[in-house]
Amino acid sequence: MNRTVGLILLFLFLGFGAWFALKKTSQSASSSSISWDRDFKIENTEGITKIFLADKRGKTAILEKQDDGWWTIDGGRRANPFIHKNMLEVVSKMEYQYLLGKAEEENVIKRMATSGIKVELYDKNDKNVSTFYVGPNSRNHEGTYFMKEGSEHPQIMNIPGFVGDLRPRFEIAKERWWDKTVIGEDPKKIQRVRVFYPKQKSASFEIEKMNGEWTAKPLDPLVPPFKAAPNAELIETYLENFSSRIAEGIRNGHPSEEEITKQIPFAEVTTQVIDGPEKTISFYPIYPELRDDASVLQASSEVERMWAKETGGDYYTTQLRVFSPIFRSYKSFY
């Protein structure tokens, strides 16, 4: 009897040991087989210098970091800095949410096959550091579907503290990606600034650095120049306003462009940096719609936005409050 009981206990022990060993092995294998395709995060994205994107409609784009720190689109135009920053924020912060059920996984794979966005990340040596696909947002809006290249298992990923869809950050929209900087010069490299007001010539001026000293002169021949030298500190403070002036949007090809640019502008602003070409921007007020008996003065006082046209370049909409710091007069520097 004791022997029988002992054999039963032995078999139970051996059976449990075998089950435990198999379960542990299975869990280990399962864990190792899926851990890599949940591992999207690259905490330090400073080394990423190129992002290639391609969607199922045949659209592609390459965002690439240049030596001056700016990112360009397809080797051409500068990109809005928020574009690559928003993408890399996802890469550096996204976390796995939960395991998908079989039915949901199969459905997501079908959707990604027709609408997925491929994303390839490269370092400065043009070495691929990650490739994945971005799918749609989840039904409960708790995350967005991502899938590693080579995997058959999409994952729900999200940024901690963020509620919403991550996919729009990767959708290819080159014109919306364009940098909207109208004026963006290093104040210390500015050689000359000319601001001409066609309808108020007496306020027009030009400041220029000559032999290390700032000079200022009126552009209206009826305005006598000051005999004293301009206040260099006032000029240098003024030039800080030229470091970053951003437009609301780029409106190239807008129906108004041809008509507006034939009008007399409110101001023409010309800048030139050391050893660089001149750049001229013309500003045209966007007058609000007022009643028929409203005065010209009232219309002018209610202007909040302006068209802006770079000579030989882009056509923008801008906000007056953003650009008003550059609209000074000759007397401002004395």
Secondary structure as GFF3:
##gff-version 3
##sequence-region A 1 334
A	DSSP	alpha_helix	2	35	.	.	.	ID=ss1
A	DSSP	three_ten_helix	36	38	.	.	.	ID=ss2
A	DSSP	beta_strand	48	54	.	.	.	ID=ss3
A	DSSP	beta_strand	60	65	.	.	.	ID=ss4
A	DSSP	beta_strand	71	73	.	.	.	ID=ss5
A	DSSP	alpha_helix	81	93	.	.	.	ID=ss6
A	DSSP	beta_strand	95	96	.	.	.	ID=ss7
A	DSSP	alpha_helix	102	115	.	.	.	ID=ss8
A	DSSP	beta_strand	117	123	.	.	.	ID=ss9
A	DSSP	beta_strand	128	137	.	.	.	ID=ss10
A	DSSP	beta_strand	144	148	.	.	.	ID=ss11
A	DSSP	beta_strand	155	158	.	.	.	ID=ss12
A	DSSP	three_ten_helix	167	169	.	.	.	ID=ss13
A	DSSP	alpha_helix	174	177	.	.	.	ID=ss14
A	DSSP	beta_strand	181	183	.	.	.	ID=ss15
A	DSSP	three_ten_helix	187	189	.	.	.	ID=ss16
A	DSSP	beta_strand	190	196	.	.	.	ID=ss17
A	DSSP	three_ten_helix	201	203	.	.	.	ID=ss18
A	DSSP	beta_strand	205	210	.	.	.	ID=ss19
A	DSSP	beta_strand	213	218	.	.	.	ID=ss20
A	DSSP	alpha_helix	232	239	.	.	.	ID=ss21
A	DSSP	three_ten_helix	240	242	.	.	.	ID=ss22
A	DSSP	beta_strand	245	246	.	.	.	ID=ss23
A	DSSP	beta_strand	249	250	.	.	.	ID=ss24
A	DSSP	alpha_helix	257	260	.	.	.	ID=ss25
A	DSSP	beta_strand	267	273	.	.	.	ID=ss26
A	DSSP	beta_strand	278	286	.	.	.	ID=ss27
A	DSSP	alpha_helix	296	301	.	.	.	ID=ss28
A	DSSP	beta_strand	305	310	.	.	.	ID=ss29
A	DSSP	beta_strand	315	319	.	.	.	ID=ss30
A	DSSP	alpha_helix	320	323	.	.	.	ID=ss31
A	DSSP	three_ten_helix	324	326	.	.	.	ID=ss32
A	DSSP	three_ten_helix	330	333	.	.	.	ID=ss33
###
